[in-house]
Amino acid sequence: MRQETIDQLYQAATAGDTFAMTWLGMIAFEGKYVQRNAYTGLQYLQQASSSGVLWARDMMLYVMRVSQTETAISEHALITSGSTAQLEEYAQRGNYWAATAIGFLYAQGYTTVQNISAASRYLEQAASAGCLLAQELMQTNVSQPNVSTMSNTPQPNYTPQEHHDYMRELQGLIGLSRVKEDVESLRNFVIVQKQREANGLKPASVSYHCVFSGSPGTGKTTVARIVAGIYKEMGILKKGHLVEVQRADLVGEYMGQTAPKTNAKIDEALDGVLFIDEAYSLADGSEHDQYGREAVDTILKRMEDDRDRLVVILAGYSEPIKRFIHSNPGLESRFNRYIHFDDYTADELLQIFAFNLEKAQYTITRDAYQAVYEVICNAVAQKDERFGNARYVRNLFERIIQRQANRVAKLHNPNREELGKIEKEDITN
């Protein structure tokens, strides 16, 4: 693969084309045409999958079922009919990276039914639109089933530029599309105000404090850490660390304990973010409610006194957190930026389960994987407001590996594969 082809692919992926992103993730993970970087490849595939590219999702799920040492994902990943249909749809809309992808899949005939005429048609479409990758693929004899061997010439040692990019980290999270848009909008607003100030224009007033609303297990704490990192990156906060607290961390049991306790946590959070989960518990209406009000008053005072060193993020269920904010004029005047976290879909929860598999170095059989999906779908269909989302998946995973351990313990001298494989009988609700 020529350097100019890789450059074009990287530029398209960086500009947000999720099909180009999938291509870049695949070749980086496989290391066939560039120097292999499995981590970077997975990051791109995860981001594309989270953005709705089914082809990327299929390859990600294959990686999670096997091992990251397996590099031939383009040859072995099961590409679903939904993925090919999506690629064809976007190819017809004029996306030449999608056209190149479906042409590539049809030509190689490994993971889809081989269709040389369709492969030629899609590759010609993309090549004529200026896609250098499609042009390279067209130079190969597409009557051969394996287009991936398009060149035996030495490949450049090319790795996409790597540095810690908090927005990319955010975009790489599963789901959370609305959250990603809101955080990016906040970041853009802050950037523009700084640019206005640098050019002698009066910047608009910016409140960095936020309210995160949504159900448990939807990623609020994770996103709060990323937002703290973004604030540090932009020079708003010196350290950008996160201090997570709940009522018990702020409110004392006896008179005179609350203010010192709250101040101590705020001191710990200075130059970073104080993240208060279930913040409405500070006004729960109980006999200790006066202590909760004292904690709130202390926080409000410190937000003013340390306004250049402290950012506060309140989190909790949507309606209770709104009532809590609106019940106190001091809170209402300081918190006007709300970011809502939607529940995960069943497909997104399955992706989270797959990442738990990979992180813990487990593999799973196909019928077991299907059984997990059915369990998740059933849980989502019957969920109530207390449904744990990602926490539910983590608990499900822990129950499954406990059952797997009970089964494997009965084997005589189990080998490496048996120690790491989850089978259908291990699946539990």
C-alpha positions as CSV (number, residue, x, y, z in Angstrom):
1,M,0.0,0.0,0.0
2,R,1.5,3.3,-1.0
3,Q,2.2,6.1,1.5
4,E,-0.2,8.5,-0.3
5,T,-3.0,5.9,0.0
6,I,-2.4,5.6,3.7
7,D,-2.3,9.4,4.0
8,Q,-5.6,9.8,2.2
9,L,-7.2,7.1,4.4
10,Y,-5.8,8.7,7.6
11,Q,-7.0,12.2,6.5
12,A,-10.5,10.9,5.8
13,A,-10.7,9.0,9.2
14,T,-9.5,12.1,11.1
15,A,-12.1,14.2,9.3
16,G,-14.8,11.8,10.7
17,D,-15.6,9.4,7.9
18,T,-16.4,6.3,10.0
19,F,-15.9,3.8,7.1
20,A,-12.4,5.2,6.5
21,M,-12.0,4.9,10.3
22,T,-12.9,1.2,10.0
23,W,-10.4,0.7,7.2
24,L,-7.7,2.4,9.2
25,G,-8.5,0.3,12.3
26,M,-8.5,-2.9,10.4
27,I,-5.1,-2.4,8.7
28,A,-3.5,-1.0,11.9
29,F,-4.7,-4.0,13.8
30,E,-3.7,-6.6,11.2
31,G,-0.4,-4.9,10.3
32,K,-0.5,-6.2,6.7
33,Y,0.1,-2.9,5.0
34,V,1.5,-0.8,7.9
35,Q,3.5,-1.4,11.0
36,R,1.1,-3.3,13.3
37,N,-0.4,-1.4,16.2
38,A,-3.2,-3.5,17.7
39,Y,-4.1,-0.9,20.3
40,T,-4.5,1.9,17.8
41,G,-6.4,-0.4,15.5
42,L,-8.9,-1.4,18.2
43,Q,-9.4,2.3,19.1
44,Y,-10.4,3.1,15.6
45,L,-12.6,0.0,15.2
46,Q,-14.3,0.8,18.6
47,Q,-14.9,4.4,17.6
48,A,-16.4,3.4,14.2
49,S,-18.5,0.7,15.9
50,S,-19.8,3.1,18.4
51,S,-20.7,5.4,15.5
52,G,-22.9,2.7,14.0
53,V,-20.6,1.0,11.4
54,L,-21.8,-2.6,11.5
55,W,-18.7,-3.8,9.6
56,A,-16.5,-2.4,12.4
57,R,-18.8,-4.0,15.0
58,D,-18.5,-7.4,13.4
59,M,-14.7,-7.3,13.4
60,M,-14.7,-6.0,17.0
61,L,-16.9,-8.9,18.2
62,Y,-14.6,-11.4,16.4
63,V,-11.5,-9.9,18.1
64,M,-13.3,-10.2,21.5
65,R,-14.2,-13.8,20.9
66,V,-10.7,-14.8,20.0
67,S,-7.4,-13.1,20.9
68,Q,-5.6,-10.0,20.0
69,T,-2.7,-12.1,18.7
70,E,-5.1,-13.2,15.9
71,T,-4.4,-10.6,13.1
72,A,-6.4,-11.9,10.2
73,I,-9.7,-10.3,11.1
74,S,-10.5,-9.4,7.5
75,E,-10.3,-13.1,6.6
76,H,-12.1,-14.7,9.5
77,A,-14.6,-12.2,11.1
78,L,-18.2,-13.2,10.4
79,I,-19.6,-10.3,8.4
80,T,-23.4,-10.2,8.9
81,S,-25.9,-9.5,6.2
82,G,-26.8,-6.3,8.0
83,S,-23.2,-5.1,7.6
84,T,-23.1,-5.8,3.8
85,A,-26.5,-4.1,3.4
86,Q,-25.3,-1.0,5.3
87,L,-22.1,-0.9,3.2
88,E,-24.1,-1.2,0.0
89,E,-26.5,1.5,1.1
90,Y,-23.7,4.0,1.9
91,A,-21.9,3.1,-1.3
92,Q,-25.1,4.0,-3.2
93,R,-25.1,7.3,-1.4
94,G,-21.6,8.0,-2.7
95,N,-19.4,7.1,0.2
96,Y,-16.4,5.7,-1.6
97,W,-14.8,4.2,1.5
98,A,-18.0,2.1,2.0
99,A,-17.9,1.2,-1.7
100,T,-14.3,0.1,-1.4
101,A,-15.2,-2.0,1.6
102,I,-18.1,-3.9,0.0
103,G,-16.0,-4.4,-3.1
104,F,-13.2,-5.7,-1.0
105,L,-15.5,-8.1,0.9
106,Y,-17.1,-9.4,-2.3
107,A,-13.8,-9.9,-4.0
108,Q,-12.0,-11.8,-1.2
109,G,-14.9,-14.1,-0.6
110,Y,-13.7,-15.1,2.9
111,T,-16.4,-13.6,5.2
112,T,-19.1,-13.0,2.6
113,V,-20.3,-14.8,-0.5
114,Q,-17.8,-14.1,-3.3
115,N,-19.2,-11.9,-6.1
116,I,-16.6,-10.8,-8.5
117,S,-18.9,-8.7,-10.8
118,A,-20.2,-6.8,-7.8
119,A,-16.7,-6.4,-6.4
120,S,-15.5,-4.9,-9.7
121,R,-18.6,-2.6,-9.9
122,Y,-18.1,-1.1,-6.4
123,L,-14.3,-0.8,-6.7
124,E,-14.6,0.9,-10.1
125,Q,-17.2,3.3,-8.5
126,A,-14.8,4.2,-5.7
127,A,-11.7,4.4,-7.9
128,S,-13.4,6.8,-10.3
129,A,-14.3,9.0,-7.4
130,G,-10.7,9.3,-6.4
131,C,-10.2,6.6,-3.8
132,L,-6.6,5.6,-3.9
133,L,-7.2,2.4,-2.0
134,A,-9.8,1.3,-4.5
135,Q,-7.4,2.1,-7.3
136,E,-4.8,-0.1,-5.7
137,L,-7.3,-2.9,-5.2
138,M,-8.4,-2.6,-8.9
139,Q,-4.8,-3.2,-9.9
140,T,-5.1,-6.7,-8.4
141,N,-6.8,-9.5,-10.4
142,V,-10.2,-9.4,-8.7
143,S,-11.0,-12.8,-10.1
144,Q,-8.7,-14.1,-7.4
145,P,-10.5,-14.7,-4.1
146,N,-7.9,-13.0,-1.9
147,V,-7.6,-9.3,-2.8
148,S,-5.7,-8.7,0.5
149,T,-2.5,-9.9,-1.2
150,M,-2.5,-6.9,-3.5
151,S,1.1,-6.2,-3.1
152,N,4.3,-8.0,-2.1
153,T,6.4,-4.9,-2.0
154,P,7.8,-3.7,1.3
155,Q,5.2,-1.7,3.2
156,P,6.0,1.6,5.0
157,N,6.4,1.7,8.7
158,Y,3.5,4.1,9.3
159,T,1.7,4.6,12.5
160,P,-0.9,7.3,12.9
161,Q,0.1,10.1,15.2
162,E,-0.6,9.2,18.8
163,H,-1.1,11.5,21.7
164,H,-3.6,11.6,24.5
165,D,-6.7,13.1,22.9
166,Y,-9.5,13.4,25.4
167,M,-12.1,14.0,22.7
168,R,-11.0,10.9,20.9
169,E,-11.2,9.0,24.2
170,L,-14.7,10.2,24.6
171,Q,-15.7,9.3,21.0
172,G,-14.2,5.9,21.5
173,L,-16.7,5.1,24.3
174,I,-19.6,2.8,23.4
175,G,-22.9,4.6,22.8
176,L,-23.5,8.0,24.4
177,S,-24.0,9.8,21.1
178,R,-25.9,12.7,22.7
179,V,-23.3,13.1,25.5
180,K,-20.5,13.2,22.9
181,E,-22.3,15.9,21.0
182,D,-22.9,18.0,24.2
183,V,-19.3,17.7,25.4
184,E,-17.9,18.6,22.0
185,S,-20.3,21.6,21.9
186,L,-19.1,22.7,25.3
187,R,-15.5,22.3,24.3
188,N,-16.1,24.3,21.0
189,F,-17.8,27.1,22.9
190,V,-14.9,27.4,25.4
191,I,-12.3,27.4,22.5
192,V,-14.1,30.1,20.6
193,Q,-14.4,32.3,23.7
194,K,-10.7,32.0,24.3
195,Q,-10.0,32.8,20.7
196,R,-12.2,35.9,21.0
197,E,-10.4,37.0,24.1
198,A,-7.0,36.5,22.4
199,N,-8.2,38.7,19.5
200,G,-9.3,41.6,21.8
201,L,-13.0,40.7,21.7
202,K,-15.1,40.4,24.8
203,P,-15.7,36.7,25.6
204,A,-19.1,35.5,26.7
205,S,-19.5,34.3,30.2
206,V,-18.7,30.6,30.5
207,S,-19.9,28.3,33.3
208,Y,-17.8,25.2,33.5
209,H,-20.0,23.5,36.1
210,C,-22.3,20.8,34.7
211,V,-25.3,18.6,35.7
212,F,-25.1,15.0,34.5
213,S,-28.5,13.3,34.5
214,G,-29.4,9.7,33.7
215,S,-29.8,6.2,35.0
216,P,-27.1,4.3,36.9
217,G,-24.3,2.7,34.9
218,T,-24.5,5.0,31.9
219,G,-20.9,6.3,32.1
220,K,-21.4,9.6,34.1
221,T,-18.3,9.1,36.2
222,T,-16.2,8.1,33.2
223,V,-17.3,11.1,31.2
224,A,-16.7,13.4,34.2
225,R,-13.0,12.2,34.2
226,I,-12.7,12.9,30.5
227,V,-14.3,16.4,31.0
228,A,-11.8,17.1,33.7
229,G,-9.0,16.1,31.3
230,I,-10.4,18.4,28.6
231,Y,-10.5,21.3,31.1
232,K,-6.9,20.6,32.0
233,E,-5.9,20.4,28.3
234,M,-7.6,23.8,27.6
235,G,-5.8,25.5,30.6
236,I,-9.0,25.9,32.7
237,L,-7.8,23.6,35.4
238,K,-4.2,23.1,36.5
239,K,-4.4,19.4,37.5
240,G,-7.6,18.1,35.9
241,H,-8.2,15.3,38.4
242,L,-11.6,14.1,39.6
243,V,-12.7,13.7,43.2
244,E,-15.9,11.7,43.4
245,V,-18.1,12.1,46.5
246,Q,-21.6,11.3,47.8
247,R,-23.6,12.6,50.7
248,A,-21.7,10.6,53.3
249,D,-18.4,12.1,52.2
250,L,-19.7,15.6,52.8
251,V,-22.2,15.5,55.6
252,G,-21.3,15.0,59.2
253,E,-23.3,13.0,61.8
254,Y,-23.3,15.8,64.4
255,M,-23.5,19.5,64.5
256,G,-20.3,21.3,63.5
257,Q,-18.9,18.4,61.5
258,T,-20.4,19.1,58.0
259,A,-18.6,22.3,57.0
260,P,-15.1,21.0,57.8
261,K,-15.9,17.6,56.1
262,T,-17.1,19.3,53.0
263,N,-14.3,21.8,52.9
264,A,-11.8,19.0,53.2
265,K,-13.2,17.3,50.1
266,I,-13.3,20.6,48.2
267,D,-9.6,21.2,49.1
268,E,-8.8,17.8,47.7
269,A,-10.6,18.8,44.4
270,L,-9.0,22.2,43.9
271,D,-7.6,22.6,40.4
272,G,-9.8,19.7,39.4
273,V,-13.4,18.6,39.4
274,L,-15.6,17.8,42.4
275,F,-18.1,15.1,41.2
276,I,-21.1,14.8,43.5
277,D,-23.1,11.6,42.7
278,E,-26.7,11.5,43.7
279,A,-26.4,15.1,44.6
280,Y,-30.1,15.5,45.5
281,S,-29.5,13.3,48.6
282,L,-28.1,16.6,50.1
283,A,-31.8,17.7,50.3
284,D,-33.5,14.4,51.1
285,G,-36.0,15.8,53.5
286,S,-34.8,13.6,56.4
287,E,-34.1,14.8,60.0
288,H,-30.5,15.4,58.9
289,D,-31.6,17.7,56.0
290,Q,-30.2,20.7,57.8
291,Y,-26.7,19.2,57.5
292,G,-27.3,18.6,53.8
293,R,-28.2,22.3,53.3
294,E,-25.1,23.2,55.2
295,A,-23.0,21.1,52.8
296,V,-24.7,22.8,49.8
297,D,-24.1,26.3,51.3
298,T,-20.5,25.4,51.9
299,I,-20.1,24.2,48.3
300,L,-21.7,27.3,46.9
301,K,-19.4,29.6,48.9
302,R,-16.3,27.7,47.8
303,M,-17.5,27.8,44.2
304,E,-17.4,31.5,44.4
305,D,-14.2,31.8,46.5
306,D,-12.3,29.4,44.3
307,R,-14.1,30.0,41.0
308,D,-10.8,29.8,39.1
309,R,-9.7,26.6,40.7
310,L,-12.8,24.5,41.2
311,V,-15.4,22.9,38.8
312,V,-18.3,21.0,40.2
313,I,-20.4,18.4,38.4
314,L,-23.6,17.2,40.0
315,A,-25.0,13.8,38.9
316,G,-28.1,11.7,39.5
317,Y,-31.4,10.6,38.1
318,S,-33.0,13.1,35.7
319,E,-36.1,14.4,37.5
320,P,-34.7,14.4,41.1
321,I,-31.6,16.2,40.1
322,K,-33.6,18.9,38.2
323,R,-35.9,19.4,41.3
324,F,-32.8,19.7,43.5
325,I,-31.3,22.3,41.3
326,H,-34.5,24.3,40.9
327,S,-35.1,24.2,44.7
328,N,-32.1,26.4,45.4
329,P,-31.5,29.7,43.7
330,G,-27.8,29.5,44.4
331,L,-27.6,26.2,42.6
332,E,-29.9,27.3,39.8
333,S,-27.8,30.4,39.0
334,R,-24.5,28.3,38.8
335,F,-25.7,25.1,37.1
336,N,-27.3,25.8,33.7
337,R,-25.5,23.2,31.5
338,Y,-27.3,19.8,31.5
339,I,-25.9,16.7,29.8
340,H,-28.3,13.7,29.7
341,F,-27.0,10.2,29.6
342,D,-29.4,7.8,27.7
343,D,-29.7,4.2,28.7
344,Y,-27.6,1.8,26.6
345,T,-29.3,-0.3,23.9
346,A,-29.0,-4.1,23.9
347,D,-26.4,-4.0,21.2
348,E,-24.3,-1.5,23.1
349,L,-24.5,-3.6,26.2
350,L,-23.3,-6.6,24.2
351,Q,-20.3,-4.6,23.1
352,I,-19.6,-3.7,26.7
353,F,-19.8,-7.4,27.5
354,A,-17.3,-8.1,24.7
355,F,-14.9,-5.6,26.1
356,N,-15.1,-7.3,29.5
357,L,-14.3,-10.6,27.8
358,E,-11.2,-9.1,26.1
359,K,-10.0,-7.3,29.2
360,A,-10.2,-10.4,31.3
361,Q,-8.7,-12.6,28.6
362,Y,-11.7,-14.8,28.0
363,T,-13.0,-16.2,24.8
364,I,-16.6,-17.4,24.1
365,T,-18.3,-19.9,21.8
366,R,-20.7,-18.6,19.2
367,D,-23.8,-20.3,20.8
368,A,-22.8,-18.9,24.2
369,Y,-22.4,-15.4,22.8
370,Q,-25.9,-15.7,21.3
371,A,-27.2,-16.8,24.7
372,V,-25.6,-13.7,26.3
373,Y,-27.3,-11.5,23.8
374,E,-30.7,-13.1,24.5
375,V,-30.2,-12.6,28.2
376,I,-29.3,-8.9,27.7
377,C,-32.2,-8.3,25.3
378,N,-34.6,-9.8,27.9
379,A,-33.2,-7.7,30.7
380,V,-33.5,-4.5,28.5
381,A,-37.1,-5.4,27.7
382,Q,-38.0,-5.8,31.3
383,K,-35.9,-3.0,32.8
384,D,-37.2,-0.4,35.2
385,E,-35.6,2.9,36.4
386,R,-33.2,1.1,38.6
387,F,-31.7,-0.9,35.7
388,G,-27.9,-0.8,36.0
389,N,-26.9,-0.6,32.4
390,A,-23.1,-1.2,32.2
391,R,-23.2,-2.2,35.9
392,Y,-25.7,-4.9,35.0
393,V,-23.4,-6.2,32.3
394,R,-20.4,-6.3,34.7
395,N,-22.5,-8.2,37.2
396,L,-23.7,-10.6,34.5
397,F,-20.1,-11.1,33.3
398,E,-18.9,-11.9,36.9
399,R,-21.7,-14.4,37.4
400,I,-20.8,-16.1,34.1
401,I,-17.1,-16.4,34.8
402,Q,-18.0,-17.8,38.3
403,R,-20.1,-20.5,36.6
404,Q,-17.3,-21.1,34.1
405,A,-14.8,-21.5,37.0
406,N,-17.1,-24.0,38.7
407,R,-17.3,-26.1,35.5
408,V,-13.6,-25.9,34.7
409,A,-12.6,-26.9,38.3
410,K,-14.1,-30.3,37.6
411,L,-11.8,-30.9,34.7
412,H,-8.5,-32.8,35.1
413,N,-5.6,-30.5,34.4
414,P,-7.4,-28.0,32.1
415,N,-5.4,-26.5,29.3
416,R,-5.0,-22.8,28.4
417,E,-8.0,-22.9,26.0
418,E,-10.3,-24.6,28.5
419,L,-9.3,-22.1,31.2
420,G,-10.3,-19.2,29.1
421,K,-13.3,-20.4,27.1
422,I,-16.9,-19.6,28.1
423,E,-19.5,-22.1,26.9
424,K,-23.2,-22.0,26.6
425,E,-23.7,-23.9,29.9
426,D,-21.9,-21.1,31.7
427,I,-24.5,-18.5,30.7
428,T,-26.8,-17.4,33.5
429,N,-29.4,-14.6,34.0
